[in-house]
Structure formats: C-alpha cells, structure tokens
Amino acid sequence: MPLIVGHRGAAGYAPENTLASFKLAIDIGCDRTELDVRLTKDKQLVVIHDKEVSRLTDGTGLVSD
C-alpha cells in the first residue's frame, strides 16, 4: 500500500510549512509530511519553501539575507 505524504503539511488546506498544516496532515491521515528548510544569514534554520519571503509574508527579500 502506498504511503500518503503531506506536501508541506496539508498545504492545500492550511498555510504551508506551519504547525497547523503538519497537525492537519496527521489528522486527515497522512503517513508522513515533508517540509522545506532554509538557512538565514545568521545561520538559523527556518521552515519555508521559497528562497524569497514575499509570497507568504508581508516582507520582501531573500531568506538568506
């Protein structure tokens, strides 16, 4: 039987790569979830798909900056 993997959590139903999205993916029966991690300028890990932040935030610029 194939595994059901929640892409960025349950991104079609909750904001992607958020705790709410990961919880919902589990609640609706996903076997696993995947997430995206990027590194900031000060070497912190953040969970976000895009290199640039404007699609999902009210900010602009690169995550790495």
PDB file of N, CA, C and O in Angstrom, chain B, residues numbered from 101:
ATOM      1  N   MET B 101       0.847  -1.183   0.000  1.00  0.00           N
ATOM      2  CA  MET B 101       0.000   0.000   0.000  1.00  0.00           C
ATOM      3  C   MET B 101       0.893   1.247   0.000  1.00  0.00           C
ATOM      4  O   MET B 101       1.813   1.337   0.813  1.00  0.00           O
ATOM      5  N   PRO B 102       0.644   2.195  -0.884  1.00  0.00           N
ATOM      6  CA  PRO B 102       1.478   3.402  -0.954  1.00  0.00           C
ATOM      7  C   PRO B 102       1.283   4.286   0.276  1.00  0.00           C
ATOM      8  O   PRO B 102       0.210   4.311   0.879  1.00  0.00           O
ATOM      9  N   LEU B 103       2.333   5.001   0.628  1.00  0.00           N
ATOM     10  CA  LEU B 103       2.263   5.956   1.728  1.00  0.00           C
ATOM     11  C   LEU B 103       1.641   7.261   1.242  1.00  0.00           C
ATOM     12  O   LEU B 103       1.812   7.656   0.088  1.00  0.00           O
ATOM     13  N   ILE B 104       0.929   7.910   2.128  1.00  0.00           N
ATOM     14  CA  ILE B 104       0.369   9.227   1.835  1.00  0.00           C
ATOM     15  C   ILE B 104       1.270  10.248   2.520  1.00  0.00           C
ATOM     16  O   ILE B 104       1.444  10.228   3.738  1.00  0.00           O
ATOM     17  N   VAL B 105       1.838  11.137   1.714  1.00  0.00           N
ATOM     18  CA  VAL B 105       2.772  12.135   2.232  1.00  0.00           C
ATOM     19  C   VAL B 105       2.153  13.519   2.080  1.00  0.00           C
ATOM     20  O   VAL B 105       1.747  13.908   0.985  1.00  0.00           O
ATOM     21  N   GLY B 106       2.084  14.250   3.168  1.00  0.00           N
ATOM     22  CA  GLY B 106       1.572  15.618   3.140  1.00  0.00           C
ATOM     23  C   GLY B 106       2.665  16.564   2.673  1.00  0.00           C
ATOM     24  O   GLY B 106       3.678  16.745   3.348  1.00  0.00           O
ATOM     25  N   HIS B 107       2.446  17.164   1.511  1.00  0.00           N
ATOM     26  CA  HIS B 107       3.429  18.084   0.940  1.00  0.00           C
ATOM     27  C   HIS B 107       3.349  19.417   1.670  1.00  0.00           C
ATOM     28  O   HIS B 107       2.337  20.114   1.596  1.00  0.00           O
ATOM     29  N   ARG B 108       4.436  19.774   2.384  1.00  0.00           N
ATOM     30  CA  ARG B 108       4.462  20.982   3.218  1.00  0.00           C
ATOM     31  C   ARG B 108       3.346  20.931   4.262  1.00  0.00           C
ATOM     32  O   ARG B 108       2.736  21.948   4.595  1.00  0.00           O
ATOM     33  N   GLY B 109       3.097  19.731   4.765  1.00  0.00           N
ATOM     34  CA  GLY B 109       1.984  19.507   5.685  1.00  0.00           C
ATOM     35  C   GLY B 109       0.744  19.213   4.861  1.00  0.00           C
ATOM     36  O   GLY B 109       0.776  18.378   3.956  1.00  0.00           O
ATOM     37  N   ALA B 110      -0.332  19.889   5.169  1.00  0.00           N
ATOM     38  CA  ALA B 110      -1.568  19.788   4.370  1.00  0.00           C
ATOM     39  C   ALA B 110      -1.753  21.128   3.673  1.00  0.00           C
ATOM     40  O   ALA B 110      -2.734  21.834   3.904  1.00  0.00           O
ATOM     41  N   ALA B 111      -0.806  21.462   2.824  1.00  0.00           N
ATOM     42  CA  ALA B 111      -0.714  22.809   2.242  1.00  0.00           C
ATOM     43  C   ALA B 111      -1.959  23.246   1.486  1.00  0.00           C
ATOM     44  O   ALA B 111      -2.214  24.445   1.380  1.00  0.00           O
ATOM     45  N   GLY B 112      -2.732  22.325   0.966  1.00  0.00           N
ATOM     46  CA  GLY B 112      -3.956  22.705   0.261  1.00  0.00           C
ATOM     47  C   GLY B 112      -5.076  23.117   1.197  1.00  0.00           C
ATOM     48  O   GLY B 112      -6.095  23.647   0.754  1.00  0.00           O
ATOM     49  N   TYR B 113      -4.894  22.877   2.500  1.00  0.00           N
ATOM     50  CA  TYR B 113      -5.952  23.119   3.475  1.00  0.00           C
ATOM     51  C   TYR B 113      -5.550  24.059   4.601  1.00  0.00           C
ATOM     52  O   TYR B 113      -6.414  24.578   5.308  1.00  0.00           O
ATOM     53  N   ALA B 114      -4.267  24.285   4.779  1.00  0.00           N
ATOM     54  CA  ALA B 114      -3.749  25.162   5.842  1.00  0.00           C
ATOM     55  C   ALA B 114      -2.487  25.826   5.313  1.00  0.00           C
ATOM     56  O   ALA B 114      -1.887  25.329   4.360  1.00  0.00           O
ATOM     57  N   PRO B 115      -2.072  26.934   5.909  1.00  0.00           N
ATOM     58  CA  PRO B 115      -0.848  27.587   5.428  1.00  0.00           C
ATOM     59  C   PRO B 115       0.340  26.615   5.439  1.00  0.00           C
ATOM     60  O   PRO B 115       0.619  25.970   6.450  1.00  0.00           O
ATOM     61  N   GLU B 116       1.020  26.525   4.314  1.00  0.00           N
ATOM     62  CA  GLU B 116       2.101  25.547   4.147  1.00  0.00           C
ATOM     63  C   GLU B 116       3.226  25.728   5.150  1.00  0.00           C
ATOM     64  O   GLU B 116       3.525  26.837   5.592  1.00  0.00           O
ATOM     65  N   ASN B 117       3.847  24.594   5.501  1.00  0.00           N
ATOM     66  CA  ASN B 117       5.014  24.578   6.392  1.00  0.00           C
ATOM     67  C   ASN B 117       4.748  25.215   7.751  1.00  0.00           C
ATOM     68  O   ASN B 117       5.649  25.804   8.348  1.00  0.00           O
ATOM     69  N   THR B 118       3.502  25.098   8.247  1.00  0.00           N
ATOM     70  CA  THR B 118       3.171  25.601   9.577  1.00  0.00           C
ATOM     71  C   THR B 118       2.808  24.431  10.478  1.00  0.00           C
ATOM     72  O   THR B 118       2.481  23.346   9.998  1.00  0.00           O
ATOM     73  N   LEU B 119       2.865  24.657  11.788  1.00  0.00           N
ATOM     74  CA  LEU B 119       2.448  23.603  12.720  1.00  0.00           C
ATOM     75  C   LEU B 119       1.005  23.192  12.466  1.00  0.00           C
ATOM     76  O   LEU B 119       0.673  22.010  12.551  1.00  0.00           O
ATOM     77  N   ALA B 120       0.142  24.158  12.154  1.00  0.00           N
ATOM     78  CA  ALA B 120      -1.258  23.842  11.860  1.00  0.00           C
ATOM     79  C   ALA B 120      -1.365  22.915  10.650  1.00  0.00           C
ATOM     80  O   ALA B 120      -2.176  21.989  10.641  1.00  0.00           O
ATOM     81  N   SER B 121      -0.557  23.165   9.648  1.00  0.00           N
ATOM     82  CA  SER B 121      -0.574  22.342   8.439  1.00  0.00           C
ATOM     83  C   SER B 121      -0.066  20.931   8.712  1.00  0.00           C
ATOM     84  O   SER B 121      -0.624  19.961   8.199  1.00  0.00           O
ATOM     85  N   PHE B 122       0.990  20.810   9.520  1.00  0.00           N
ATOM     86  CA  PHE B 122       1.512  19.484   9.857  1.00  0.00           C
ATOM     87  C   PHE B 122       0.514  18.705  10.707  1.00  0.00           C
ATOM     88  O   PHE B 122       0.328  17.507  10.495  1.00  0.00           O
ATOM     89  N   LYS B 123      -0.129  19.368  11.663  1.00  0.00           N
ATOM     90  CA  LYS B 123      -1.117  18.707  12.504  1.00  0.00           C
ATOM     91  C   LYS B 123      -2.303  18.246  11.666  1.00  0.00           C
ATOM     92  O   LYS B 123      -2.778  17.121  11.820  1.00  0.00           O
ATOM     93  N   LEU B 124      -2.777  19.110  10.785  1.00  0.00           N
ATOM     94  CA  LEU B 124      -3.902  18.743   9.940  1.00  0.00           C
ATOM     95  C   LEU B 124      -3.555  17.560   9.046  1.00  0.00           C
ATOM     96  O   LEU B 124      -4.385  16.671   8.852  1.00  0.00           O
ATOM     97  N   ALA B 125      -2.356  17.534   8.503  1.00  0.00           N
ATOM     98  CA  ALA B 125      -1.931  16.409   7.664  1.00  0.00           C
ATOM     99  C   ALA B 125      -2.039  15.095   8.446  1.00  0.00           C
ATOM    100  O   ALA B 125      -2.516  14.089   7.920  1.00  0.00           O
ATOM    101  N   ILE B 126      -1.600  15.115   9.685  1.00  0.00           N
ATOM    102  CA  ILE B 126      -1.713  13.921  10.530  1.00  0.00           C
ATOM    103  C   ILE B 126      -3.183  13.595  10.781  1.00  0.00           C
ATOM    104  O   ILE B 126      -3.591  12.439  10.674  1.00  0.00           O
ATOM    105  N   ASP B 127      -3.978  14.614  11.114  1.00  0.00           N
ATOM    106  CA  ASP B 127      -5.393  14.411  11.429  1.00  0.00           C
ATOM    107  C   ASP B 127      -6.184  13.844  10.254  1.00  0.00           C
ATOM    108  O   ASP B 127      -7.136  13.089  10.458  1.00  0.00           O
ATOM    109  N   ILE B 128      -5.802  14.200   9.029  1.00  0.00           N
ATOM    110  CA  ILE B 128      -6.552  13.705   7.863  1.00  0.00           C
ATOM    111  C   ILE B 128      -5.979  12.403   7.304  1.00  0.00           C
ATOM    112  O   ILE B 128      -6.450  11.901   6.283  1.00  0.00           O
ATOM    113  N   GLY B 129      -4.951  11.854   7.982  1.00  0.00           N
ATOM    114  CA  GLY B 129      -4.489  10.524   7.625  1.00  0.00           C
ATOM    115  C   GLY B 129      -3.195  10.408   6.853  1.00  0.00           C
ATOM    116  O   GLY B 129      -2.889   9.332   6.340  1.00  0.00           O
ATOM    117  N   CYS B 130      -2.429  11.469   6.750  1.00  0.00           N
ATOM    118  CA  CYS B 130      -1.133  11.348   6.076  1.00  0.00           C
ATOM    119  C   CYS B 130      -0.201  10.470   6.918  1.00  0.00           C
ATOM    120  O   CYS B 130      -0.177  10.567   8.145  1.00  0.00           O
ATOM    121  N   ASP B 131       0.558   9.622   6.242  1.00  0.00           N
ATOM    122  CA  ASP B 131       1.529   8.770   6.915  1.00  0.00           C
ATOM    123  C   ASP B 131       2.790   9.548   7.282  1.00  0.00           C
ATOM    124  O   ASP B 131       3.450   9.259   8.280  1.00  0.00           O
ATOM    125  N   ARG B 132       3.101  10.521   6.468  1.00  0.00           N
ATOM    126  CA  ARG B 132       4.297  11.344   6.665  1.00  0.00           C
ATOM    127  C   ARG B 132       4.003  12.749   6.155  1.00  0.00           C
ATOM    128  O   ARG B 132       3.051  12.966   5.404  1.00  0.00           O
ATOM    129  N   THR B 133       4.833  13.698   6.573  1.00  0.00           N
ATOM    130  CA  THR B 133       4.793  15.031   5.977  1.00  0.00           C
ATOM    131  C   THR B 133       6.209  15.399   5.560  1.00  0.00           C
ATOM    132  O   THR B 133       7.182  14.867   6.093  1.00  0.00           O
ATOM    133  N   GLU B 134       6.313  16.297   4.620  1.00  0.00           N
ATOM    134  CA  GLU B 134       7.625  16.809   4.229  1.00  0.00           C
ATOM    135  C   GLU B 134       7.607  18.301   4.462  1.00  0.00           C
ATOM    136  O   GLU B 134       6.554  18.938   4.444  1.00  0.00           O
ATOM    137  N   LEU B 135       8.788  18.848   4.682  1.00  0.00           N
ATOM    138  CA  LEU B 135       8.900  20.281   4.897  1.00  0.00           C
ATOM    139  C   LEU B 135      10.161  20.800   4.234  1.00  0.00           C
ATOM    140  O   LEU B 135      11.039  20.034   3.838  1.00  0.00           O
ATOM    141  N   ASP B 136      10.230  22.101   4.125  1.00  0.00           N
ATOM    142  CA  ASP B 136      11.355  22.768   3.482  1.00  0.00           C
ATOM    143  C   ASP B 136      12.095  23.587   4.521  1.00  0.00           C
ATOM    144  O   ASP B 136      11.476  24.290   5.320  1.00  0.00           O
ATOM    145  N   VAL B 137      13.417  23.499   4.515  1.00  0.00           N
ATOM    146  CA  VAL B 137      14.236  24.224   5.486  1.00  0.00           C
ATOM    147  C   VAL B 137      15.250  25.086   4.732  1.00  0.00           C
ATOM    148  O   VAL B 137      15.882  24.639   3.775  1.00  0.00           O
ATOM    149  N   ARG B 138      15.385  26.315   5.183  1.00  0.00           N
ATOM    150  CA  ARG B 138      16.380  27.233   4.613  1.00  0.00           C
ATOM    151  C   ARG B 138      17.213  27.824   5.741  1.00  0.00           C
ATOM    152  O   ARG B 138      16.805  27.827   6.903  1.00  0.00           O
ATOM    153  N   LEU B 139      18.372  28.317   5.379  1.00  0.00           N
ATOM    154  CA  LEU B 139      19.310  28.893   6.335  1.00  0.00           C
ATOM    155  C   LEU B 139      19.307  30.409   6.219  1.00  0.00           C
ATOM    156  O   LEU B 139      19.392  30.955   5.119  1.00  0.00           O
ATOM    157  N   THR B 140      19.209  31.088   7.359  1.00  0.00           N
ATOM    158  CA  THR B 140      19.239  32.544   7.372  1.00  0.00           C
ATOM    159  C   THR B 140      20.686  33.041   7.402  1.00  0.00           C
ATOM    160  O   THR B 140      21.622  32.259   7.567  1.00  0.00           O
ATOM    161  N   LYS B 141      20.845  34.331   7.241  1.00  0.00           N
ATOM    162  CA  LYS B 141      22.173  34.948   7.249  1.00  0.00           C
ATOM    163  C   LYS B 141      22.919  34.673   8.557  1.00  0.00           C
ATOM    164  O   LYS B 141      24.139  34.510   8.559  1.00  0.00           O
ATOM    165  N   ASP B 142      22.178  34.624   9.670  1.00  0.00           N
ATOM    166  CA  ASP B 142      22.809  34.374  10.970  1.00  0.00           C
ATOM    167  C   ASP B 142      22.812  32.881  11.336  1.00  0.00           C
ATOM    168  O   ASP B 142      22.913  32.509  12.505  1.00  0.00           O
ATOM    169  N   LYS B 143      22.697  32.038  10.295  1.00  0.00           N
ATOM    170  CA  LYS B 143      22.833  30.582  10.429  1.00  0.00           C
ATOM    171  C   LYS B 143      21.718  29.915  11.228  1.00  0.00           C
ATOM    172  O   LYS B 143      21.940  28.886  11.866  1.00  0.00           O
ATOM    173  N   GLN B 144      20.520  30.497  11.197  1.00  0.00           N
ATOM    174  CA  GLN B 144      19.363  29.890  11.833  1.00  0.00           C
ATOM    175  C   GLN B 144      18.575  29.118  10.776  1.00  0.00           C
ATOM    176  O   GLN B 144      18.494  29.542   9.623  1.00  0.00           O
ATOM    177  N   LEU B 145      18.001  27.995  11.171  1.00  0.00           N
ATOM    178  CA  LEU B 145      17.154  27.233  10.265  1.00  0.00           C
ATOM    179  C   LEU B 145      15.730  27.739  10.373  1.00  0.00           C
ATOM    180  O   LEU B 145      15.215  27.947  11.472  1.00  0.00           O
ATOM    181  N   VAL B 146      15.093  27.938   9.222  1.00  0.00           N
ATOM    182  CA  VAL B 146      13.688  28.321   9.185  1.00  0.00           C
ATOM    183  C   VAL B 146      12.953  27.398   8.221  1.00  0.00           C
ATOM    184  O   VAL B 146      13.519  26.916   7.240  1.00  0.00           O
ATOM    185  N   VAL B 147      11.684  27.164   8.523  1.00  0.00           N
ATOM    186  CA  VAL B 147      10.869  26.287   7.692  1.00  0.00           C
ATOM    187  C   VAL B 147      10.098  27.159   6.705  1.00  0.00           C
ATOM    188  O   VAL B 147       9.104  27.792   7.059  1.00  0.00           O
ATOM    189  N   ILE B 148      10.575  27.180   5.465  1.00  0.00           N
ATOM    190  CA  ILE B 148       9.944  27.950   4.381  1.00  0.00           C
ATOM    191  C   ILE B 148      10.415  27.350   3.063  1.00  0.00           C
ATOM    192  O   ILE B 148      11.568  26.937   2.940  1.00  0.00           O
ATOM    193  N   HIS B 149       9.530  27.304   2.088  1.00  0.00           N
ATOM    194  CA  HIS B 149       9.865  26.703   0.802  1.00  0.00           C
ATOM    195  C   HIS B 149      10.674  27.641  -0.099  1.00  0.00           C
ATOM    196  O   HIS B 149      11.712  27.258  -0.639  1.00  0.00           O
ATOM    197  N   ASP B 150      10.190  28.849  -0.249  1.00  0.00           N
ATOM    198  CA  ASP B 150      10.761  29.774  -1.222  1.00  0.00           C
ATOM    199  C   ASP B 150      12.084  30.370  -0.747  1.00  0.00           C
ATOM    200  O   ASP B 150      12.328  30.492   0.454  1.00  0.00           O
ATOM    201  N   LYS B 151      12.927  30.738  -1.702  1.00  0.00           N
ATOM    202  CA  LYS B 151      14.165  31.471  -1.379  1.00  0.00           C
ATOM    203  C   LYS B 151      13.844  32.879  -0.916  1.00  0.00           C
ATOM    204  O   LYS B 151      14.589  33.471  -0.135  1.00  0.00           O
ATOM    205  N   GLU B 152      12.733  33.413  -1.400  1.00  0.00           N
ATOM    206  CA  GLU B 152      12.327  34.790  -1.167  1.00  0.00           C
ATOM    207  C   GLU B 152      11.056  34.774  -0.322  1.00  0.00           C
ATOM    208  O   GLU B 152      10.247  33.860  -0.481  1.00  0.00           O
ATOM    209  N   VAL B 153      10.846  35.736   0.560  1.00  0.00           N
ATOM    210  CA  VAL B 153       9.770  35.662   1.548  1.00  0.00           C
ATOM    211  C   VAL B 153       8.444  36.303   1.147  1.00  0.00           C
ATOM    212  O   VAL B 153       7.463  36.144   1.874  1.00  0.00           O
ATOM    213  N   SER B 154       8.368  37.009   0.042  1.00  0.00           N
ATOM    214  CA  SER B 154       7.190  37.825  -0.250  1.00  0.00           C
ATOM    215  C   SER B 154       5.917  37.036  -0.541  1.00  0.00           C
ATOM    216  O   SER B 154       4.825  37.557  -0.312  1.00  0.00           O
ATOM    217  N   ARG B 155       6.009  35.822  -1.028  1.00  0.00           N
ATOM    218  CA  ARG B 155       4.789  35.061  -1.356  1.00  0.00           C
ATOM    219  C   ARG B 155       3.980  34.721  -0.099  1.00  0.00           C
ATOM    220  O   ARG B 155       2.751  34.672  -0.146  1.00  0.00           O
ATOM    221  N   LEU B 156       4.661  34.490   1.009  1.00  0.00           N
ATOM    222  CA  LEU B 156       3.965  34.024   2.204  1.00  0.00           C
ATOM    223  C   LEU B 156       4.004  34.993   3.379  1.00  0.00           C
ATOM    224  O   LEU B 156       3.412  34.719   4.423  1.00  0.00           O
ATOM    225  N   THR B 157       4.686  36.110   3.227  1.00  0.00           N
ATOM    226  CA  THR B 157       4.763  37.078   4.316  1.00  0.00           C
ATOM    227  C   THR B 157       4.509  38.477   3.760  1.00  0.00           C
ATOM    228  O   THR B 157       4.344  38.658   2.554  1.00  0.00           O
ATOM    229  N   ASP B 158       4.480  39.454   4.648  1.00  0.00           N
ATOM    230  CA  ASP B 158       4.351  40.832   4.169  1.00  0.00           C
ATOM    231  C   ASP B 158       5.717  41.482   3.999  1.00  0.00           C
ATOM    232  O   ASP B 158       5.813  42.688   3.770  1.00  0.00           O
ATOM    233  N   GLY B 159       6.787  40.672   4.113  1.00  0.00           N
ATOM    234  CA  GLY B 159       8.136  41.173   3.926  1.00  0.00           C
ATOM    235  C   GLY B 159       8.630  40.967   2.499  1.00  0.00           C
ATOM    236  O   GLY B 159       7.911  40.440   1.651  1.00  0.00           O
ATOM    237  N   THR B 160       9.848  41.383   2.251  1.00  0.00           N
ATOM    238  CA  THR B 160      10.488  41.190   0.955  1.00  0.00           C
ATOM    239  C   THR B 160      11.923  40.750   1.176  1.00  0.00           C
ATOM    240  O   THR B 160      12.469  40.908   2.268  1.00  0.00           O
ATOM    241  N   GLY B 161      12.522  40.208   0.153  1.00  0.00           N
ATOM    242  CA  GLY B 161      13.919  39.830   0.228  1.00  0.00           C
ATOM    243  C   GLY B 161      14.124  38.322   0.367  1.00  0.00           C
ATOM    244  O   GLY B 161      13.174  37.544   0.450  1.00  0.00           O
ATOM    245  N   LEU B 162      15.385  37.947   0.388  1.00  0.00           N
ATOM    246  CA  LEU B 162      15.765  36.552   0.472  1.00  0.00           C
ATOM    247  C   LEU B 162      15.799  36.084   1.929  1.00  0.00           C
ATOM    248  O   LEU B 162      16.156  36.846   2.827  1.00  0.00           O
ATOM    249  N   VAL B 163      15.429  34.837   2.148  1.00  0.00           N
ATOM    250  CA  VAL B 163      15.539  34.248   3.485  1.00  0.00           C
ATOM    251  C   VAL B 163      16.991  34.334   3.959  1.00  0.00           C
ATOM    252  O   VAL B 163      17.250  34.605   5.131  1.00  0.00           O
ATOM    253  N   SER B 164      17.918  34.108   3.060  1.00  0.00           N
ATOM    254  CA  SER B 164      19.337  34.097   3.406  1.00  0.00           C
ATOM    255  C   SER B 164      19.890  35.472   3.768  1.00  0.00           C
ATOM    256  O   SER B 164      21.000  35.579   4.290  1.00  0.00           O
ATOM    257  N   ASP B 165      19.121  36.522   3.493  1.00  0.00           N
ATOM    258  CA  ASP B 165      19.562  37.875   3.857  1.00  0.00           C
ATOM    259  C   ASP B 165      18.988  38.294   5.191  1.00  0.00           C
ATOM    260  O   ASP B 165      19.253  39.402   5.656  1.00  0.00           O
TER     261      ASP B 165
END
